[in-house]
Amino acid sequence: MKFDTNNNMYLSVAGPSDKLWVIDSALTTPYWLPPFQPGYFIEIAIESTGKIWRTMGGVIMTDTKNTLFDRTDDTFHWYTTADGLISNFTRGCVVDQNNNLYIATDVGLAIYNGTTFSSITDFTNEDLFDVELDSQGRVWILARDGIYYYEPVFDIVSGWKFSDLGIHIEFLAVSNEIIQVQGFAFDPLRGCFWIGGETGLLKLAIQMDSASVLDDVLIYPNPVVAKGRVRIKNIPTDARVSIYSIAGRLVAEDLTPDVVFGEVVWDIPDDTGSGLYFALIKSQYGTKVCKFAIVK
């Protein structure tokens, strides 16, 4: 089940109907999306452009052209390994704010940028179940042996094995005769992940063990396009960040890093002009000023 930004409900139904159903936000109009394909869809992801993605023996894309309840202009394509997908055994999927599609497969993470597929296999166990975004837009992956995150800007994969964290959680071997008990979701209210497996429900909150050194502070992208997002990375968890224009005008204040990455994310307001800006970082470990540019 998924909801889009207009609060329309999407339901993947397994059984005689074998379709992806949509119910409008008023809960008055049930509607099914083509193509009709016998079987069940594992996961649904929705782009802001009106494209609907479904994983099942590859990944099926229906382009509604943002006219959801009008089938006359719909187009669709079933992507498989013939199109560059790393595996047809697809599971969870998610779309980020840039409409990049991430797909968990049995042999690694597949990424579709709207034109081509790429893949990431830098996991100690490439048998992946699901993929989610946290409140900062980072990509998190649930694997059979642990939880990983992917940083698209630096193309870096890192993570933690359940055994290294002292966590005991099991997932059944995949079989056509067995319904896999598995769940993976980010909880924005509590800032943690919930993981369901054969051994129960696990709440997983990851925190930094030590403070970052201010000399390692990194601002990216730099320069950044106006109306974009600036990340200030490698700062202590107790830090407070303020943003100033080159003229000394306070633009943002009291920005705090998350406890997992020691990172502040600043969404640039629409009325912010081009120019040079300064980030003032204050912590018990000292004070540091970094500069960055905003361009239109």
N, C-alpha and C positions, 0 to 999 in steps of 0.2 A: 504494500500500500504506500502511496506517495501523494503529496499535495503540491500543486504548483503555486505560483505567486498570486493567482486569482482564486485560490482556495478550491479549485476543482479537485476532486478525488479520483485517483487512479488505482484500480484494483486488478491484480493478476489472479485469475481464477483457474484453478486446476480441476479438471473433470469434464463433464459433457460439453460445457461451453468453450473451454480452452481458448479464451480470448482475453485481451486487455480491455477492461471496461473503464469508462469515465463517467462520473456523476458530477453534474454541475454544482456550483457553490450553493445554490438554493435547494439542492437535493431533490430536484424535480425531474431531471432529464437523464436517464441512463443511455449510454452510447458506447459502442465498441469501435476500437481503432483497427484499421487494416494494417498489415495483412492478417488474415485468419490462418493460424498455424496450429495443428494438433500438438498437444503437449502443454507444458506449463512454463511460465516465465519465472526465472529465479529472482531477478532484481529489475527495478525500473529507475531510470535517471532522466531528468527533464532539463533541457536547455532553455535559456531565455529567448532563443530564436524560434521556439516552437517545435524543435526536434525532440522526439521521444525515443529513448534507447531502452532495449530489453535484452537481457542475457538469456540465451538458450541455444546450445549448439552453435556458438558464435555470438554475434550481437546483431539485433535487428533494429534498424532506424526507420521511424516514420516521421516524415517532415510534414507537419500540419500547416505550415506557412502562417502560423499564429491565427488560423481560423479553425479552432479545435473541433467545432461541431458541424463542419462542412467537409465531407469526404471528397468532393469533386476536384479539389486541387491538391489532395494528398499524394505524396510520393514516398516510396520506401525502398530500402536496400538491406539485404541480409549479408553482413560481413563475416567472412571466415578466414581461415589460413590462406586461402587463395588471394585474399586482399591484403595480406601482410600481418594479419592477427597472429600472435604468438601461439595460440592454442584455441581449439574450438570448445574446450571444456571450460566454459566461463561461469563465473559465480557472481559475486557482488560487483556493483559499479556505482560511480558517482561522477557528477559534472562539477567543475570548479567555476569560479566567477568569470573566468575567461572562456568558458565553454569547452575546456579540454576534458576529454572523457578518460577516466581511469577504470580499468577492469581487472579484477582479481581472477587469476586462472590457476590451473594445477601446476604450471611451470614458471610462474612469475607474474609481474605486473605489466599489463598492456596499456599504452597511452595512445589516444587518437586526438590529433590536434586540428581536426576538421579536414585534413588532406591526406595524411599518412599515419601509419601505425609505427610506434617504437615500443621497446620493451626493456624492462629492468629485471635482472635476475640476481642481484646482489643480496641474497637472503641465505641464511644458513639452512633454511628449508623453504623451497620454492613453491610448496603446496599452499596456496593462498585461498582464504575463504571470503574475505570481505574487505571493503575499502570505504573510508569515511573521511569527512572534512571536520576539523575542529573550528572553534569560533574565530580563529585567525586565518582560516583558509588553508591550513597545512593538510597534507595528505597522510592519513594513517592507514596502515595495512594490518589486518589480522591474518597471521599465518598459523600453520599447525603447531609450530614450536614457540611462537612468541608474537610480540607486537612491534611494528616498525613504523618509521615515518620517512617520508620522502620530501626533500627540499628542492622544488623545481628550479629555483634561481641558480643554485650551485650544482644541481644534478647529483645530490648526495643522498644515500640511504643509510640510516642508522636505526638502532632499536635495541630491544631487550628480549632475551629468551626467557620463557616462563621458568625454566629450571634455575637460571641465574638469579631470578627474583624470589626464589623459594616458593613459587606458586605451582600448585598441582591442579591442572585442568586437562581434560581429555576430550578428544573428538573422535567419533567413530570413523572407521575406514569407510570411504565412499563406496556405495553399492546401489544398484538400481532397486534393490529390495528394501533398503533402509532409508527412512526419513532422517536426515541429519538434524540433530538438535544443536543449533548454533546461532548465536546472535551477537551483533557488534554495533554499538551506537555511542555517539558522543553526547554527553549530558552538559549543555551549556550553562545550566544553572549552578551545578556543582563543580564544573570544570574537570570532569573525569570521564573515563570510559566504562561502559558496562559490557561484559563479555559473558555470553551464555554457552555452556558446553554440556557434555554428558554428566559432568560431575557437579553441576550447579551454576549459580550466577555469581560473577566476580565483578567487584568494583575496583577499578585500577586508576589510581591517581599518581602521576609521575612528577617528581620535583627535583630541582637541581640540588646536588649535594654540597656545592661550595660556591662562593661568590666569584664572579668573573673579575678579571683584572681590567681596569679602565683603559689600559693601553691597547687592549684588544677590541675596543668598540669599533663596530662596522656599521655604516649606513649604506643601504642599497634599496633600489637602484639609485645611482647617482651619476648624472642627473636623473630626475624623475619627471614624468609627464604630468602636467596639471590634471586634477581630478583623479589621480592615481593613488597609490598607497606607498608610504615610506616605512621601511623596517629599520629599527635601530637595534642591533644585535650585540650580544656579549656584554651585557651590563648586569650589575648586581641586582638581586631580587628586591633589595630595599631602595633602589634608585627612584628618583622622580625626575621627569624630563619636561623641559619647557622649550617651546619653539619660538624664535624671534626672527623678524625680518632684518635685513641689513641696516635699516633705519632705526632698529631698536624696538620696534612695535611688537608687543606680545601677541603671538598668533594662537598658541595652545599652551596649556599648563597642566601640571600634575598628572602627566601621563605615566602609567606604571607598567612594568614588565610582567609578563606571565611567569609563573614559577617553574615551568618546564624548560623553556628555552632562554630565559633571561633576555627577552626581546619585547620591545615596544613597537606596536603597529599604529601608524597615524594615517587615517584616511583624509586626504587633502580636501578641504572645503571647496565648493565650486567657485567661490569668489576670491580664491587665493591667486594672486598674480605671479607672473614669471619673475625670477630673480634669485639672488643668493639669500640663503636662510641659515640660521645657526641653531643647533640643538645644545641646550645647556643641561648637562647630566650631573645631578648631585646625589651623593651617596656617603655612607659612613667611611667609605674607602677613599673619598676625595671628590674633586669636581673636575669635569672635563667639558670642553666646548668643541663640537664638531660642526663642520659646515657642509652644506649640500645645496644643489641648485634645483629649481623648479622651472621647467620650460613648457611652452605651449606649442 
